Amino acid sequence: MLKKSVIDRLINGAYPKVACFDIDGTLSSPMYNVDGELRTGGSQEWWERFCREEPFPYKDCHIPVEIAELLADFRDHDVTLVVLSQENLEVAFPAKEQFINEKLPGVFNAIRIVDSNDAKITYMQRLVDEYELEKKDIFFLDDTFSLVCAAADAGFNAHSMTELFDTCEPIMLSKKRPGKNIDFLTQYYCDITRQLDAWCNIEPDKMYKHYILKDIDSENLTIRVPGSTTGLIEVENHIIKDFEFCESILAKQMYTAKTLEDLKVLYVGRRIF
């Protein structure tokens, strides 16, 4: 979860009037399904073909939880939210708009797609001129560091994605039974298990509730309730990459497709220790 002190630093002490967000690498953590295998991107030719052939090119991309929290905080403070994305291929325009409309419905006030990174700064300058804003009134978040530096040099409140991730609190595992290990496996509770309990209407003081099983030989974590495995958390270098639920009758009774989607929105991209 983003600390208030982090948000205060990002907004430089006062909420902006307008916040502009890039898509690829910012609002979207890239992940594309190519012939059953997930990849993070490819050549310009591949991207053009992929956008033409796939009904929803951004289907497997997720929104970093830090971004979701920042967007929610900005909306609570009446900040005008704008998608500001660079794209040279017109065939990709509908794909980007589809991503915003399906993954972040009703969140943004406007979607602006430009043909170069320089055009992003030009667009923000137009906002300043047309709406009589000050440059500091415009917040800009992007994953291209050179562009962020150029926007900051121009006077905008510009930040890179690394600033956001480096300051987020990790998810901490706490032992279910401190000091006790079971056959090289250790049982834990964490924010994820507590969230699953809440979604499944399991009281926090009950013995029957979710926990995590960790194998010392693997980074991946097993989601369990007493007597049954219900899911898996894919972890790489302490970063949560994906979730999946088992096909068991119990798992199907406990979870829905929305449960899985909500888990991914909240936790994929988060650090876990």
N, C-alpha and C positions, 0 to 999 in steps of 0.2 A: 504493500500500500504506500502511495506517495505521502510523505510527511508534509504538513502545512509549511514547514520551513523551506522545503524544496520548492513548492509552488511559489512561495513568496520570492525566492531567489530568481526563479524563471521569469516571473512577471515584473521583476525589478520594483517591488513595493506597491504596485497599483495594477489592478486588472486592466487588460487592454480593451479597446473598443472593438477591434477586429483581430481574429486569430486565423492565420493561413497555414494549412497543413499539406505537405507533399503526400503522395499515395505510396509509391513503391519504396519500401524500406523505412517508411514512417507510419502511415496509417495501416499499411499492409506489410506483414512479414512474409516475403515471397515463398511460395511453395506450390508447384504446378505438377499435376498428374499427367505424365507422359507415358503412354502405353503401360499403365499400371505401376510405374515407378515415379516417385516424387523427386523433383529437381528444383533448384532455386532460380533457374533462369537459363538463357542460352543466347544465341546470336540474334541479330535483328531479323534475319530471314526466318529463323525458327519462330520468333515471337509473332511475326506477321501471319505465318501459316497457322500457328496455334490459335490466334484470335479469330481467324476465319473458320476454323474447323470445330472449335469447342463452343458449346452453347453457353458455358459459364467459365471462362478462363481462370477467374480468381476464386473458384469454388473452394480450393484447398488452402487458400491463404487465410491467415488468422490476424486478428487485431491484437497487438501487444496490450497486456492488461494495464500497463502504465499509461498508454495512450487513452484507453477507455476511461480511466480514472481522471485524467487531465481534461478530456472532453466533457465529462459529467460536471466537473468543478467549474469549467468555463460557462457551461449552459446555466448552472445555478446562479452565476453572476452576470447573466444577460450579455455575454460576449457574442458578437456576430461571428459565426464559424464559416470559413471558406476553404474548400478544397482547391489547392493550387498545385497542379501537376504538369510535368513536362512530358510531351509525347509527340513524336514526329509522324507516326503512322495513324492515319485517320481511322483505319479498321480497328484500332485499339481504343478509340474514344468510347464506343458503346460498352466495351468491357470494363473500363474504369468507372463509368457511370453506373453500370450494373453492380459493381462491387460496393459502391457507396450506398446505392438504393437498397440492396439486399442485406448487406452486413451492418450498415449504420443507417437504418431507415429513419428519416425525420430529424437527423442530428444536424445536418449542415444547411446553412442558409443559401449557399451558392456553390456551384462547381465550375471551376475555370481551368481549362486545359490549354497550355501554351506550347509553342514549338521550340523553346530553348530555355535554359536556366536564366540567362540574362533577362528574358521576357518576364520572369517571375518578379524581379526587382522593378521592372518597368510597370507591371500591373499594380504592385503595392504603391508605387509613386502616384499612379492614377487615382487610387483610393484616397491618398492624402490630398490631392488637388481637388477632386470632385466633391469630397465630403468634408473638406476643411478640417482634416485631422492633423495631428502631429505625428511624425514618424515613430515616436516612442509609443503611440497608441496602437501600433500594429505589431502583433506577436507573430513570429515566423519560425516554423519547425521543419527541418529538412535533414536528410541523411548525407547530403553532399557537403563536406566540410568547407571546401573552397567557396561554395555558394553562400554558406552561412557566414563566412568571414566577409565576403563582399557585401552581403546584406547588412551586417553589423557595421561595416565601414561606412555604408550609406546612411546609417542612423536608425535603422529598424531594430526592434528588440528580437534579434535572431539567435536561435539556439540549435545545436546539433542533437541528433538522437542519442549519442553517447552520454550526454549530460543527463538525459532522462533515466537511462538504464543504470548508470553508475550510482545513482542516488536513491534507488528503490530498495526497500527492505526485503531481504530474502525470506523465503518460507523456512521456518526452523522446525525440524523434527524433534519431538520430545518422547523419550522412552515410555512405553505403556507400563512397563514394570522396571523401574530403574535398577540397574545392576544385574539384571537377569537376561541371559541369552538362551535361545532354544535351537540346538543343532546348527550353530553358526548363523542363524537367522535372528534378527532383532525386530521387535514390534514397536511401532511408533504411533503417536497421534500428531496431527498438525492442522493448519487452517483448512486444508483440503478435506480431511476426514470430518472436521466439524461442520463444514459447509454441506457435505453429503448427508450427514445426520440431519441437518436442518431441513434439507429438501425432502428427505424421506420421513420427516416427522418423528425422528428418534430423539427422545429426551436425553440431554447431556449427562444426566446422572445415572443412566441405565448401563448395565454391564454389556448388553447386546448393542453394539454400535460399531461404526467403521474404525479400522486401524490400517496402518501401513506395515507391510512385511518387507524387510530389506535383506537381501543376500549380499554377503561381503564380497562375492566374486562378480557382482554385476551392479551397474549404476541404476538399472531399471527397478522400479518399485511396484510391489503387488498391493492392490486394494482388496481388503478382506472385511468380512464380518465374521463373528465366531462360527467356525465350522464350514466356511465357504469362501472361495476366491470369487470376487465379482468384477475385477478389472485390473488394468495395468497402466502405469505411468512410465512413458519412455523418457529417459533422462540422458543427457550427454554433456559432460563437463559441468555438471551441477545446474544445467539449464533444462527446464521442462520442455520437451519437444512435442509430445502428443499424449493423448489418452485413448484407451479403448475399453469397452465393457465386454465381459464374457457373454457367450450365447446361452448360458444356463437359464433354466426356468426362473430361478430366484432373481438373477440379475435383470431379466426382462420384466419381472414383477416390480422390482425396486426402482428401475430407471426408465427414462424415456429418451427419445432422440434429442429432445430439447435439453435434458440433463447433460448429455455428452457435449452438446454445442456450448452450453453455458460454462461447463468446466474449461473448455478450450479457450473461450473468450476471457475468462477470469485468470487462468493460470499458465497457459502456454507462453513461453518466453520468460517466465519468472525463474529466479535462482532458488535452489532448494538445498539445504544442508542438514 
